Amino acid sequence: MLATIRSGIEVLGVCVIDAKTAAGGQLREDSVDLETLREHAEQHAAKRILVVGPGFEKSGRLLKRGTAAGVVFLTTKKLRRWFSTM
């Protein structure tokens, strides 16, 4: 998904958002295709990539590789807390 980030009428940038789910509550290393996300971001001139999922503690090298590539990881629990404060 693509999201346009605005502040008032000013466009701050575009963000690629990839939302995942996992029956066991944790994403695996092969759950996210970082290369495809980078290609998608480049194609749409997106400044950020956000991956939303239930948990990342058991995702192996995903967090290290993704963070090094500028990917932001957000758990659904943190997202829910964020929305509940709005």
PyMOL Python script that loads the backbone (N, CA, C, O; Angstrom):
from pymol import cmd

cmd.read_pdbstr("""\
ATOM      1  N   MET A   1       0.853  -1.143   0.000  1.00  0.00           N
ATOM      2  CA  MET A   1       0.000   0.000   0.000  1.00  0.00           C
ATOM      3  C   MET A   1       0.911   1.222   0.000  1.00  0.00           C
ATOM      4  O   MET A   1       2.014   1.189   0.546  1.00  0.00           O
ATOM      5  N   LEU A   2       0.436   2.298  -0.619  1.00  0.00           N
ATOM      6  CA  LEU A   2       1.133   3.576  -0.596  1.00  0.00           C
ATOM      7  C   LEU A   2       0.327   4.562   0.227  1.00  0.00           C
ATOM      8  O   LEU A   2      -0.898   4.614   0.118  1.00  0.00           O
ATOM      9  N   ALA A   3       1.010   5.340   1.045  1.00  0.00           N
ATOM     10  CA  ALA A   3       0.340   6.375   1.822  1.00  0.00           C
ATOM     11  C   ALA A   3       1.062   7.690   1.577  1.00  0.00           C
ATOM     12  O   ALA A   3       2.291   7.748   1.602  1.00  0.00           O
ATOM     13  N   THR A   4       0.295   8.737   1.342  1.00  0.00           N
ATOM     14  CA  THR A   4       0.863  10.065   1.203  1.00  0.00           C
ATOM     15  C   THR A   4       0.824  10.733   2.564  1.00  0.00           C
ATOM     16  O   THR A   4      -0.226  10.800   3.201  1.00  0.00           O
ATOM     17  N   ILE A   5       1.961  11.223   3.004  1.00  0.00           N
ATOM     18  CA  ILE A   5       2.063  11.838   4.327  1.00  0.00           C
ATOM     19  C   ILE A   5       1.993  13.351   4.141  1.00  0.00           C
ATOM     20  O   ILE A   5       2.770  13.941   3.390  1.00  0.00           O
ATOM     21  N   ARG A   6       1.044  13.959   4.844  1.00  0.00           N
ATOM     22  CA  ARG A   6       0.818  15.399   4.709  1.00  0.00           C
ATOM     23  C   ARG A   6       0.867  16.088   6.058  1.00  0.00           C
ATOM     24  O   ARG A   6       0.612  15.495   7.107  1.00  0.00           O
ATOM     25  N   SER A   7       1.200  17.346   5.986  1.00  0.00           N
ATOM     26  CA  SER A   7       1.095  18.235   7.132  1.00  0.00           C
ATOM     27  C   SER A   7       0.296  19.426   6.625  1.00  0.00           C
ATOM     28  O   SER A   7       0.821  20.297   5.931  1.00  0.00           O
ATOM     29  N   GLY A   8      -0.975  19.447   6.982  1.00  0.00           N
ATOM     30  CA  GLY A   8      -1.859  20.454   6.391  1.00  0.00           C
ATOM     31  C   GLY A   8      -2.006  20.166   4.912  1.00  0.00           C
ATOM     32  O   GLY A   8      -2.420  19.071   4.530  1.00  0.00           O
ATOM     33  N   ILE A   9      -1.676  21.124   4.084  1.00  0.00           N
ATOM     34  CA  ILE A   9      -1.778  20.905   2.630  1.00  0.00           C
ATOM     35  C   ILE A   9      -0.430  20.519   2.018  1.00  0.00           C
ATOM     36  O   ILE A   9      -0.354  20.192   0.834  1.00  0.00           O
ATOM     37  N   GLU A  10       0.635  20.557   2.830  1.00  0.00           N
ATOM     38  CA  GLU A  10       1.968  20.235   2.333  1.00  0.00           C
ATOM     39  C   GLU A  10       2.198  18.722   2.327  1.00  0.00           C
ATOM     40  O   GLU A  10       1.970  18.050   3.332  1.00  0.00           O
ATOM     41  N   VAL A  11       2.647  18.198   1.196  1.00  0.00           N
ATOM     42  CA  VAL A  11       2.986  16.782   1.094  1.00  0.00           C
ATOM     43  C   VAL A  11       4.414  16.598   1.599  1.00  0.00           C
ATOM     44  O   VAL A  11       5.354  17.182   1.060  1.00  0.00           O
ATOM     45  N   LEU A  12       4.566  15.779   2.639  1.00  0.00           N
ATOM     46  CA  LEU A  12       5.881  15.526   3.217  1.00  0.00           C
ATOM     47  C   LEU A  12       6.595  14.368   2.536  1.00  0.00           C
ATOM     48  O   LEU A  12       7.824  14.293   2.548  1.00  0.00           O
ATOM     49  N   GLY A  13       5.822  13.471   1.944  1.00  0.00           N
ATOM     50  CA  GLY A  13       6.422  12.332   1.264  1.00  0.00           C
ATOM     51  C   GLY A  13       5.444  11.194   1.094  1.00  0.00           C
ATOM     52  O   GLY A  13       4.273  11.283   1.462  1.00  0.00           O
ATOM     53  N   VAL A  14       5.959  10.124   0.527  1.00  0.00           N
ATOM     54  CA  VAL A  14       5.181   8.916   0.280  1.00  0.00           C
ATOM     55  C   VAL A  14       5.826   7.786   1.072  1.00  0.00           C
ATOM     56  O   VAL A  14       7.049   7.722   1.197  1.00  0.00           O
ATOM     57  N   CYS A  15       5.000   6.900   1.601  1.00  0.00           N
ATOM     58  CA  CYS A  15       5.466   5.765   2.396  1.00  0.00           C
ATOM     59  C   CYS A  15       4.865   4.478   1.839  1.00  0.00           C
ATOM     60  O   CYS A  15       3.665   4.414   1.571  1.00  0.00           O
ATOM     61  N   VAL A  16       5.697   3.459   1.667  1.00  0.00           N
ATOM     62  CA  VAL A  16       5.219   2.123   1.308  1.00  0.00           C
ATOM     63  C   VAL A  16       4.899   1.418   2.618  1.00  0.00           C
ATOM     64  O   VAL A  16       5.726   1.391   3.529  1.00  0.00           O
ATOM     65  N   ILE A  17       3.704   0.849   2.715  1.00  0.00           N
ATOM     66  CA  ILE A  17       3.293   0.132   3.919  1.00  0.00           C
ATOM     67  C   ILE A  17       2.970  -1.314   3.549  1.00  0.00           C
ATOM     68  O   ILE A  17       2.174  -1.575   2.647  1.00  0.00           O
ATOM     69  N   ASP A  18       3.594  -2.238   4.254  1.00  0.00           N
ATOM     70  CA  ASP A  18       3.353  -3.659   4.048  1.00  0.00           C
ATOM     71  C   ASP A  18       2.809  -4.224   5.355  1.00  0.00           C
ATOM     72  O   ASP A  18       3.518  -4.232   6.361  1.00  0.00           O
ATOM     73  N   ALA A  19       1.586  -4.689   5.359  1.00  0.00           N
ATOM     74  CA  ALA A  19       0.953  -5.244   6.557  1.00  0.00           C
ATOM     75  C   ALA A  19       0.951  -6.767   6.456  1.00  0.00           C
ATOM     76  O   ALA A  19       0.543  -7.340   5.446  1.00  0.00           O
ATOM     77  N   LYS A  20       1.416  -7.401   7.520  1.00  0.00           N
ATOM     78  CA  LYS A  20       1.543  -8.860   7.546  1.00  0.00           C
ATOM     79  C   LYS A  20       0.797  -9.436   8.742  1.00  0.00           C
ATOM     80  O   LYS A  20       0.521  -8.742   9.722  1.00  0.00           O
ATOM     81  N   THR A  21       0.481 -10.710   8.636  1.00  0.00           N
ATOM     82  CA  THR A  21      -0.114 -11.438   9.747  1.00  0.00           C
ATOM     83  C   THR A  21       0.582 -12.789   9.863  1.00  0.00           C
ATOM     84  O   THR A  21       1.193 -13.267   8.907  1.00  0.00           O
ATOM     85  N   ALA A  22       0.488 -13.390  11.023  1.00  0.00           N
ATOM     86  CA  ALA A  22       1.103 -14.695  11.239  1.00  0.00           C
ATOM     87  C   ALA A  22       0.274 -15.460  12.263  1.00  0.00           C
ATOM     88  O   ALA A  22      -0.071 -14.929  13.319  1.00  0.00           O
ATOM     89  N   ALA A  23      -0.039 -16.695  11.944  1.00  0.00           N
ATOM     90  CA  ALA A  23      -0.858 -17.515  12.844  1.00  0.00           C
ATOM     91  C   ALA A  23      -0.210 -17.664  14.215  1.00  0.00           C
ATOM     92  O   ALA A  23      -0.904 -17.692  15.231  1.00  0.00           O
ATOM     93  N   GLY A  24       1.119 -17.761  14.247  1.00  0.00           N
ATOM     94  CA  GLY A  24       1.829 -17.936  15.513  1.00  0.00           C
ATOM     95  C   GLY A  24       2.126 -16.636  16.228  1.00  0.00           C
ATOM     96  O   GLY A  24       2.709 -16.649  17.312  1.00  0.00           O
ATOM     97  N   GLY A  25       1.737 -15.516  15.646  1.00  0.00           N
ATOM     98  CA  GLY A  25       1.953 -14.227  16.284  1.00  0.00           C
ATOM     99  C   GLY A  25       3.317 -13.604  16.053  1.00  0.00           C
ATOM    100  O   GLY A  25       3.591 -12.513  16.554  1.00  0.00           O
ATOM    101  N   GLN A  26       4.180 -14.282  15.301  1.00  0.00           N
ATOM    102  CA  GLN A  26       5.519 -13.779  15.008  1.00  0.00           C
ATOM    103  C   GLN A  26       5.821 -13.966  13.524  1.00  0.00           C
ATOM    104  O   GLN A  26       5.590 -15.041  12.969  1.00  0.00           O
ATOM    105  N   LEU A  27       6.334 -12.927  12.891  1.00  0.00           N
ATOM    106  CA  LEU A  27       6.736 -13.061  11.499  1.00  0.00           C
ATOM    107  C   LEU A  27       8.066 -13.791  11.412  1.00  0.00           C
ATOM    108  O   LEU A  27       8.923 -13.662  12.286  1.00  0.00           O
ATOM    109  N   ARG A  28       8.221 -14.555  10.350  1.00  0.00           N
ATOM    110  CA  ARG A  28       9.484 -15.248  10.094  1.00  0.00           C
ATOM    111  C   ARG A  28      10.333 -14.396   9.155  1.00  0.00           C
ATOM    112  O   ARG A  28       9.842 -13.451   8.539  1.00  0.00           O
ATOM    113  N   GLU A  29      11.587 -14.737   9.059  1.00  0.00           N
ATOM    114  CA  GLU A  29      12.528 -14.003   8.212  1.00  0.00           C
ATOM    115  C   GLU A  29      12.053 -13.930   6.757  1.00  0.00           C
ATOM    116  O   GLU A  29      12.235 -12.913   6.087  1.00  0.00           O
ATOM    117  N   ASP A  30      11.445 -15.016   6.279  1.00  0.00           N
ATOM    118  CA  ASP A  30      11.014 -15.044   4.877  1.00  0.00           C
ATOM    119  C   ASP A  30       9.609 -14.469   4.662  1.00  0.00           C
ATOM    120  O   ASP A  30       9.054 -14.586   3.570  1.00  0.00           O
ATOM    121  N   SER A  31       9.039 -13.855   5.685  1.00  0.00           N
ATOM    122  CA  SER A  31       7.696 -13.280   5.570  1.00  0.00           C
ATOM    123  C   SER A  31       7.674 -11.962   4.817  1.00  0.00           C
ATOM    124  O   SER A  31       6.637 -11.566   4.285  1.00  0.00           O
ATOM    125  N   VAL A  32       8.803 -11.285   4.769  1.00  0.00           N
ATOM    126  CA  VAL A  32       8.873  -9.959   4.162  1.00  0.00           C
ATOM    127  C   VAL A  32       9.948  -9.970   3.087  1.00  0.00           C
ATOM    128  O   VAL A  32      11.085 -10.367   3.345  1.00  0.00           O
ATOM    129  N   ASP A  33       9.595  -9.539   1.892  1.00  0.00           N
ATOM    130  CA  ASP A  33      10.540  -9.458   0.776  1.00  0.00           C
ATOM    131  C   ASP A  33      11.093  -8.037   0.720  1.00  0.00           C
ATOM    132  O   ASP A  33      10.501  -7.161   0.089  1.00  0.00           O
ATOM    133  N   LEU A  34      12.216  -7.812   1.374  1.00  0.00           N
ATOM    134  CA  LEU A  34      12.790  -6.468   1.466  1.00  0.00           C
ATOM    135  C   LEU A  34      13.163  -5.905   0.102  1.00  0.00           C
ATOM    136  O   LEU A  34      12.996  -4.709  -0.141  1.00  0.00           O
ATOM    137  N   GLU A  35      13.660  -6.745  -0.783  1.00  0.00           N
ATOM    138  CA  GLU A  35      14.048  -6.266  -2.116  1.00  0.00           C
ATOM    139  C   GLU A  35      12.842  -5.745  -2.890  1.00  0.00           C
ATOM    140  O   GLU A  35      12.922  -4.697  -3.530  1.00  0.00           O
ATOM    141  N   THR A  36      11.736  -6.461  -2.836  1.00  0.00           N
ATOM    142  CA  THR A  36      10.519  -6.010  -3.525  1.00  0.00           C
ATOM    143  C   THR A  36      10.012  -4.710  -2.912  1.00  0.00           C
ATOM    144  O   THR A  36       9.562  -3.823  -3.636  1.00  0.00           O
ATOM    145  N   LEU A  37      10.078  -4.587  -1.598  1.00  0.00           N
ATOM    146  CA  LEU A  37       9.656  -3.342  -0.952  1.00  0.00           C
ATOM    147  C   LEU A  37      10.539  -2.178  -1.391  1.00  0.00           C
ATOM    148  O   LEU A  37      10.035  -1.084  -1.646  1.00  0.00           O
ATOM    149  N   ARG A  38      11.859  -2.402  -1.483  1.00  0.00           N
ATOM    150  CA  ARG A  38      12.767  -1.349  -1.948  1.00  0.00           C
ATOM    151  C   ARG A  38      12.447  -0.943  -3.384  1.00  0.00           C
ATOM    152  O   ARG A  38      12.443   0.243  -3.714  1.00  0.00           O
ATOM    153  N   GLU A  39      12.178  -1.933  -4.238  1.00  0.00           N
ATOM    154  CA  GLU A  39      11.829  -1.646  -5.634  1.00  0.00           C
ATOM    155  C   GLU A  39      10.538  -0.832  -5.709  1.00  0.00           C
ATOM    156  O   GLU A  39      10.440   0.125  -6.477  1.00  0.00           O
ATOM    157  N   HIS A  40       9.561  -1.219  -4.911  1.00  0.00           N
ATOM    158  CA  HIS A  40       8.272  -0.520  -4.888  1.00  0.00           C
ATOM    159  C   HIS A  40       8.471   0.928  -4.418  1.00  0.00           C
ATOM    160  O   HIS A  40       7.892   1.852  -4.989  1.00  0.00           O
ATOM    161  N   ALA A  41       9.287   1.122  -3.380  1.00  0.00           N
ATOM    162  CA  ALA A  41       9.566   2.465  -2.875  1.00  0.00           C
ATOM    163  C   ALA A  41      10.255   3.309  -3.940  1.00  0.00           C
ATOM    164  O   ALA A  41       9.918   4.478  -4.128  1.00  0.00           O
ATOM    165  N   GLU A  42      11.203   2.724  -4.622  1.00  0.00           N
ATOM    166  CA  GLU A  42      11.917   3.449  -5.678  1.00  0.00           C
ATOM    167  C   GLU A  42      10.974   3.834  -6.814  1.00  0.00           C
ATOM    168  O   GLU A  42      11.027   4.954  -7.321  1.00  0.00           O
ATOM    169  N   GLN A  43      10.122   2.909  -7.207  1.00  0.00           N
ATOM    170  CA  GLN A  43       9.177   3.136  -8.303  1.00  0.00           C
ATOM    171  C   GLN A  43       8.238   4.308  -8.001  1.00  0.00           C
ATOM    172  O   GLN A  43       7.839   5.028  -8.916  1.00  0.00           O
ATOM    173  N   HIS A  44       7.886   4.502  -6.736  1.00  0.00           N
ATOM    174  CA  HIS A  44       6.925   5.546  -6.362  1.00  0.00           C
ATOM    175  C   HIS A  44       7.574   6.703  -5.604  1.00  0.00           C
ATOM    176  O   HIS A  44       6.882   7.533  -5.015  1.00  0.00           O
ATOM    177  N   ALA A  45       8.901   6.752  -5.623  1.00  0.00           N
ATOM    178  CA  ALA A  45       9.653   7.812  -4.947  1.00  0.00           C
ATOM    179  C   ALA A  45       9.260   7.935  -3.472  1.00  0.00           C
ATOM    180  O   ALA A  45       9.152   9.036  -2.933  1.00  0.00           O
ATOM    181  N   ALA A  46       9.050   6.789  -2.838  1.00  0.00           N
ATOM    182  CA  ALA A  46       8.679   6.778  -1.421  1.00  0.00           C
ATOM    183  C   ALA A  46       9.917   6.992  -0.565  1.00  0.00           C
ATOM    184  O   ALA A  46      10.970   6.410  -0.824  1.00  0.00           O
ATOM    185  N   LYS A  47       9.782   7.825   0.451  1.00  0.00           N
ATOM    186  CA  LYS A  47      10.897   8.121   1.338  1.00  0.00           C
ATOM    187  C   LYS A  47      11.034   7.099   2.464  1.00  0.00           C
ATOM    188  O   LYS A  47      12.112   6.956   3.041  1.00  0.00           O
ATOM    189  N   ARG A  48       9.958   6.392   2.780  1.00  0.00           N
ATOM    190  CA  ARG A  48       9.946   5.445   3.896  1.00  0.00           C
ATOM    191  C   ARG A  48       9.273   4.132   3.501  1.00  0.00           C
ATOM    192  O   ARG A  48       8.436   4.077   2.600  1.00  0.00           O
ATOM    193  N   ILE A  49       9.673   3.079   4.212  1.00  0.00           N
ATOM    194  CA  ILE A  49       9.022   1.775   4.107  1.00  0.00           C
ATOM    195  C   ILE A  49       8.652   1.370   5.521  1.00  0.00           C
ATOM    196  O   ILE A  49       9.493   1.379   6.420  1.00  0.00           O
ATOM    197  N   LEU A  50       7.388   1.015   5.715  1.00  0.00           N
ATOM    198  CA  LEU A  50       6.874   0.596   7.017  1.00  0.00           C
ATOM    199  C   LEU A  50       6.318  -0.814   6.896  1.00  0.00           C
ATOM    200  O   LEU A  50       5.522  -1.102   6.003  1.00  0.00           O
ATOM    201  N   VAL A  51       6.741  -1.692   7.799  1.00  0.00           N
ATOM    202  CA  VAL A  51       6.195  -3.049   7.864  1.00  0.00           C
ATOM    203  C   VAL A  51       5.453  -3.173   9.188  1.00  0.00           C
ATOM    204  O   VAL A  51       6.022  -2.959  10.258  1.00  0.00           O
ATOM    205  N   VAL A  52       4.173  -3.524   9.097  1.00  0.00           N
ATOM    206  CA  VAL A  52       3.330  -3.699  10.275  1.00  0.00           C
ATOM    207  C   VAL A  52       3.052  -5.196  10.430  1.00  0.00           C
ATOM    208  O   VAL A  52       2.660  -5.864   9.473  1.00  0.00           O
ATOM    209  N   GLY A  53       3.257  -5.713  11.636  1.00  0.00           N
ATOM    210  CA  GLY A  53       3.020  -7.126  11.864  1.00  0.00           C
ATOM    211  C   GLY A  53       2.762  -7.401  13.336  1.00  0.00           C
ATOM    212  O   GLY A  53       2.933  -6.520  14.179  1.00  0.00           O
ATOM    213  N   PRO A  54       2.348  -8.633  13.644  1.00  0.00           N
ATOM    214  CA  PRO A  54       2.013  -8.971  15.032  1.00  0.00           C
ATOM    215  C   PRO A  54       3.224  -8.994  15.954  1.00  0.00           C
ATOM    216  O   PRO A  54       3.100  -8.663  17.133  1.00  0.00           O
ATOM    217  N   GLY A  55       4.384  -9.375  15.449  1.00  0.00           N
ATOM    218  CA  GLY A  55       5.587  -9.435  16.261  1.00  0.00           C
ATOM    219  C   GLY A  55       6.794  -9.772  15.410  1.00  0.00           C
ATOM    220  O   GLY A  55       6.666 -10.408  14.364  1.00  0.00           O
ATOM    221  N   PHE A  56       7.964  -9.347  15.853  1.00  0.00           N
ATOM    222  CA  PHE A  56       9.175  -9.538  15.064  1.00  0.00           C
ATOM    223  C   PHE A  56      10.303 -10.209  15.849  1.00  0.00           C
ATOM    224  O   PHE A  56      11.407 -10.362  15.328  1.00  0.00           O
ATOM    225  N   GLU A  57      10.039 -10.609  17.086  1.00  0.00           N
ATOM    226  CA  GLU A  57      11.088 -11.158  17.934  1.00  0.00           C
ATOM    227  C   GLU A  57      11.720 -12.428  17.362  1.00  0.00           C
ATOM    228  O   GLU A  57      12.899 -12.687  17.604  1.00  0.00           O
ATOM    229  N   LYS A  58      10.971 -13.211  16.623  1.00  0.00           N
ATOM    230  CA  LYS A  58      11.480 -14.471  16.080  1.00  0.00           C
ATOM    231  C   LYS A  58      11.704 -14.390  14.570  1.00  0.00           C
ATOM    232  O   LYS A  58      11.632 -15.402  13.872  1.00  0.00           O
ATOM    233  N   SER A  59      11.972 -13.193  14.073  1.00  0.00           N
ATOM    234  CA  SER A  59      12.081 -13.002  12.625  1.00  0.00           C
ATOM    235  C   SER A  59      13.503 -13.168  12.103  1.00  0.00           C
ATOM    236  O   SER A  59      13.778 -12.815  10.956  1.00  0.00           O
ATOM    237  N   GLY A  60      14.396 -13.690  12.907  1.00  0.00           N
ATOM    238  CA  GLY A  60      15.758 -13.941  12.439  1.00  0.00           C
ATOM    239  C   GLY A  60      16.467 -12.660  12.042  1.00  0.00           C
ATOM    240  O   GLY A  60      16.514 -11.702  12.815  1.00  0.00           O
ATOM    241  N   ARG A  61      17.016 -12.643  10.840  1.00  0.00           N
ATOM    242  CA  ARG A  61      17.796 -11.503  10.360  1.00  0.00           C
ATOM    243  C   ARG A  61      16.948 -10.378   9.784  1.00  0.00           C
ATOM    244  O   ARG A  61      17.491  -9.357   9.362  1.00  0.00           O
ATOM    245  N   LEU A  62      15.638 -10.544   9.757  1.00  0.00           N
ATOM    246  CA  LEU A  62      14.753  -9.554   9.139  1.00  0.00           C
ATOM    247  C   LEU A  62      14.930  -8.159   9.736  1.00  0.00           C
ATOM    248  O   LEU A  62      15.097  -7.192   8.993  1.00  0.00           O
ATOM    249  N   LEU A  63      14.897  -8.040  11.054  1.00  0.00           N
ATOM    250  CA  LEU A  63      15.020  -6.726  11.686  1.00  0.00           C
ATOM    251  C   LEU A  63      16.359  -6.068  11.378  1.00  0.00           C
ATOM    252  O   LEU A  63      16.408  -4.882  11.053  1.00  0.00           O
ATOM    253  N   LYS A  64      17.431  -6.822  11.476  1.00  0.00           N
ATOM    254  CA  LYS A  64      18.766  -6.265  11.222  1.00  0.00           C
ATOM    255  C   LYS A  64      18.891  -5.806   9.777  1.00  0.00           C
ATOM    256  O   LYS A  64      19.339  -4.690   9.516  1.00  0.00           O
ATOM    257  N   ARG A  65      18.500  -6.654   8.843  1.00  0.00           N
ATOM    258  CA  ARG A  65      18.607  -6.311   7.422  1.00  0.00           C
ATOM    259  C   ARG A  65      17.660  -5.176   7.053  1.00  0.00           C
ATOM    260  O   ARG A  65      18.034  -4.255   6.326  1.00  0.00           O
ATOM    261  N   GLY A  66      16.442  -5.247   7.552  1.00  0.00           N
ATOM    262  CA  GLY A  66      15.469  -4.208   7.228  1.00  0.00           C
ATOM    263  C   GLY A  66      15.842  -2.862   7.806  1.00  0.00           C
ATOM    264  O   GLY A  66      15.752  -1.844   7.120  1.00  0.00           O
ATOM    265  N   THR A  67      16.258  -2.846   9.057  1.00  0.00           N
ATOM    266  CA  THR A  67      16.649  -1.597   9.700  1.00  0.00           C
ATOM    267  C   THR A  67      17.841  -0.977   8.974  1.00  0.00           C
ATOM    268  O   THR A  67      17.896   0.240   8.794  1.00  0.00           O
ATOM    269  N   ALA A  68      18.793  -1.809   8.559  1.00  0.00           N
ATOM    270  CA  ALA A  68      19.953  -1.311   7.803  1.00  0.00           C
ATOM    271  C   ALA A  68      19.528  -0.691   6.479  1.00  0.00           C
ATOM    272  O   ALA A  68      20.198   0.204   5.964  1.00  0.00           O
ATOM    273  N   ALA A  69      18.415  -1.167   5.929  1.00  0.00           N
ATOM    274  CA  ALA A  69      17.898  -0.635   4.657  1.00  0.00           C
ATOM    275  C   ALA A  69      16.919   0.521   4.870  1.00  0.00           C
ATOM    276  O   ALA A  69      16.354   1.040   3.908  1.00  0.00           O
ATOM    277  N   GLY A  70      16.718   0.926   6.132  1.00  0.00           N
ATOM    278  CA  GLY A  70      15.825   2.054   6.408  1.00  0.00           C
ATOM    279  C   GLY A  70      14.370   1.685   6.606  1.00  0.00           C
ATOM    280  O   GLY A  70      13.506   2.562   6.631  1.00  0.00           O
ATOM    281  N   VAL A  71      14.086   0.398   6.746  1.00  0.00           N
ATOM    282  CA  VAL A  71      12.714  -0.058   6.961  1.00  0.00           C
ATOM    283  C   VAL A  71      12.338   0.149   8.429  1.00  0.00           C
ATOM    284  O   VAL A  71      13.139  -0.114   9.326  1.00  0.00           O
ATOM    285  N   VAL A  72      11.122   0.618   8.661  1.00  0.00           N
ATOM    286  CA  VAL A  72      10.603   0.799  10.014  1.00  0.00           C
ATOM    287  C   VAL A  72       9.646  -0.352  10.303  1.00  0.00           C
ATOM    288  O   VAL A  72       8.774  -0.657   9.489  1.00  0.00           O
ATOM    289  N   PHE A  73       9.808  -0.989  11.460  1.00  0.00           N
ATOM    290  CA  PHE A  73       8.953  -2.104  11.857  1.00  0.00           C
ATOM    291  C   PHE A  73       8.045  -1.651  12.993  1.00  0.00           C
ATOM    292  O   PHE A  73       8.505  -1.041  13.958  1.00  0.00           O
ATOM    293  N   LEU A  74       6.764  -1.951  12.875  1.00  0.00           N
ATOM    294  CA  LEU A  74       5.778  -1.529  13.854  1.00  0.00           C
ATOM    295  C   LEU A  74       4.861  -2.709  14.177  1.00  0.00           C
ATOM    296  O   LEU A  74       4.271  -3.308  13.278  1.00  0.00           O
ATOM    297  N   THR A  75       4.749  -3.035  15.454  1.00  0.00           N
ATOM    298  CA  THR A  75       3.848  -4.125  15.835  1.00  0.00           C
ATOM    299  C   THR A  75       2.408  -3.619  15.834  1.00  0.00           C
ATOM    300  O   THR A  75       2.148  -2.429  16.009  1.00  0.00           O
ATOM    301  N   THR A  76       1.495  -4.541  15.634  1.00  0.00           N
ATOM    302  CA  THR A  76       0.076  -4.177  15.649  1.00  0.00           C
ATOM    303  C   THR A  76      -0.329  -3.679  17.035  1.00  0.00           C
ATOM    304  O   THR A  76      -1.220  -2.838  17.154  1.00  0.00           O
ATOM    305  N   LYS A  77       0.316  -4.188  18.074  1.00  0.00           N
ATOM    306  CA  LYS A  77       0.021  -3.744  19.434  1.00  0.00           C
ATOM    307  C   LYS A  77       0.383  -2.262  19.607  1.00  0.00           C
ATOM    308  O   LYS A  77      -0.396  -1.494  20.170  1.00  0.00           O
ATOM    309  N   LYS A  78       1.565  -1.866  19.124  1.00  0.00           N
ATOM    310  CA  LYS A  78       1.964  -0.459  19.204  1.00  0.00           C
ATOM    311  C   LYS A  78       1.064   0.416  18.347  1.00  0.00           C
ATOM    312  O   LYS A  78       0.731   1.535  18.737  1.00  0.00           O
ATOM    313  N   LEU A  79       0.670  -0.080  17.190  1.00  0.00           N
ATOM    314  CA  LEU A  79      -0.225   0.670  16.313  1.00  0.00           C
ATOM    315  C   LEU A  79      -1.573   0.888  16.991  1.00  0.00           C
ATOM    316  O   LEU A  79      -2.135   1.982  16.929  1.00  0.00           O
ATOM    317  N   ARG A  80      -2.092  -0.158  17.642  1.00  0.00           N
ATOM    318  CA  ARG A  80      -3.370  -0.050  18.354  1.00  0.00           C
ATOM    319  C   ARG A  80      -3.273   0.977  19.490  1.00  0.00           C
ATOM    320  O   ARG A  80      -4.178   1.791  19.675  1.00  0.00           O
ATOM    321  N   ARG A  81      -2.171   0.935  20.248  1.00  0.00           N
ATOM    322  CA  ARG A  81      -1.975   1.912  21.328  1.00  0.00           C
ATOM    323  C   ARG A  81      -1.910   3.335  20.788  1.00  0.00           C
ATOM    324  O   ARG A  81      -2.476   4.258  21.375  1.00  0.00           O
ATOM    325  N   TRP A  82      -1.220   3.506  19.670  1.00  0.00           N
ATOM    326  CA  TRP A  82      -1.092   4.816  19.050  1.00  0.00           C
ATOM    327  C   TRP A  82      -2.478   5.357  18.662  1.00  0.00           C
ATOM    328  O   TRP A  82      -2.795   6.514  18.939  1.00  0.00           O
ATOM    329  N   PHE A  83      -3.292   4.520  18.024  1.00  0.00           N
ATOM    330  CA  PHE A  83      -4.624   4.959  17.609  1.00  0.00           C
ATOM    331  C   PHE A  83      -5.551   5.200  18.803  1.00  0.00           C
ATOM    332  O   PHE A  83      -6.448   6.040  18.730  1.00  0.00           O
ATOM    333  N   SER A  84      -5.342   4.477  19.886  1.00  0.00           N
ATOM    334  CA  SER A  84      -6.231   4.650  21.041  1.00  0.00           C
ATOM    335  C   SER A  84      -5.963   5.984  21.762  1.00  0.00           C
ATOM    336  O   SER A  84      -6.785   6.427  22.564  1.00  0.00           O
ATOM    337  N   THR A  85      -4.832   6.614  21.483  1.00  0.00           N
ATOM    338  CA  THR A  85      -4.523   7.902  22.106  1.00  0.00           C
ATOM    339  C   THR A  85      -5.008   9.073  21.264  1.00  0.00           C
ATOM    340  O   THR A  85      -4.905  10.222  21.694  1.00  0.00           O
ATOM    341  N   MET A  86      -5.521   8.809  20.101  1.00  0.00           N
ATOM    342  CA  MET A  86      -5.960   9.890  19.202  1.00  0.00           C
ATOM    343  C   MET A  86      -7.336  10.383  19.577  1.00  0.00           C
ATOM    344  O   MET A  86      -7.864  11.288  18.931  1.00  0.00           O
TER     345      MET A  86
END
""", "prot")
cmd.dss("prot")
cmd.show_as("cartoon", "prot")
cmd.util.cbc("prot")
cmd.orient("prot")
